[in-house]
Amino acid sequence: MDSQIKDLRVRPLDQRFQEIYLHDTTVLGNIVFEKGNGRVYLDRHAAVRGKVQGGTVFKRGSKE
């Protein structure tokens, strides 16, 4: 893994979805989308060890 972060909180925006793309990254804690419309896209070298609250995780190669 190239990068590691502890926790990630995404504040509300006026967008349909709030999206995070993780490449070669490990999130050691939680990802929280305050608005509840989040999407996390993981490549095959990325991981979230905590929980994703208010969002959905999509892994590379899976259908949305």
C-alpha positions as semicolon CSV with decimal commas, in nm:
position;residue;x (nm);y (nm);z (nm)
1;M;0,000;0,000;0,000
2;D;0,125;0,343;-0,088
3;S;-0,091;0,551;0,149
4;Q;-0,266;0,504;0,480
5;I;-0,520;0,729;0,649
6;K;-0,701;0,686;0,979
7;D;-1,055;0,819;0,928
8;L;-1,233;1,013;0,658
9;R;-1,542;1,232;0,704
10;V;-1,719;1,378;0,400
11;R;-1,938;1,681;0,463
12;P;-2,261;1,739;0,268
13;L;-2,244;1,883;-0,083
14;D;-2,519;1,963;-0,333
15;Q;-2,436;1,668;-0,555
16;R;-2,632;1,355;-0,629
17;F;-2,349;1,135;-0,503
18;Q;-2,028;1,199;-0,315
19;E;-1,757;0,976;-0,456
20;I;-1,416;0,870;-0,330
21;Y;-1,174;0,674;-0,546
22;L;-0,904;0,487;-0,355
23;H;-0,594;0,365;-0,537
24;D;-0,316;0,187;-0,346
25;T;-0,461;0,323;-0,021
26;T;-0,570;0,173;0,311
27;V;-0,824;0,350;0,531
28;L;-0,748;0,219;0,878
29;G;-1,066;0,360;1,037
30;N;-1,409;0,461;0,913
31;I;-1,538;0,659;0,617
32;V;-1,846;0,865;0,706
33;F;-2,063;1,040;0,447
34;E;-2,268;1,290;0,648
35;K;-2,533;1,328;0,375
36;G;-2,575;0,954;0,325
37;N;-2,518;0,950;-0,051
38;G;-2,161;0,827;-0,065
39;R;-1,979;0,589;-0,294
40;V;-1,634;0,446;-0,234
41;Y;-1,454;0,290;-0,530
42;L;-1,165;0,058;-0,441
43;D;-0,902;-0,066;-0,681
44;R;-0,759;-0,411;-0,612
45;H;-0,480;-0,262;-0,395
46;A;-0,709;-0,050;-0,177
47;A;-0,891;-0,144;0,145
48;V;-1,116;-0,002;0,415
49;R;-1,057;-0,172;0,750
50;G;-1,330;0,019;0,934
51;K;-1,692;0,080;0,838
52;V;-1,841;0,290;0,561
53;Q;-2,135;0,486;0,703
54;G;-2,382;0,654;0,470
55;G;-2,230;0,502;0,159
56;T;-2,167;0,197;-0,054
57;V;-1,839;0,027;-0,145
58;F;-1,769;-0,080;-0,502
59;K;-1,470;-0,303;-0,569
60;R;-1,286;-0,305;-0,899
61;G;-1,449;-0,545;-1,138
62;S;-1,790;-0,550;-0,968
63;K;-2,111;-0,413;-1,115
64;E;-2,267;-0,093;-0,976
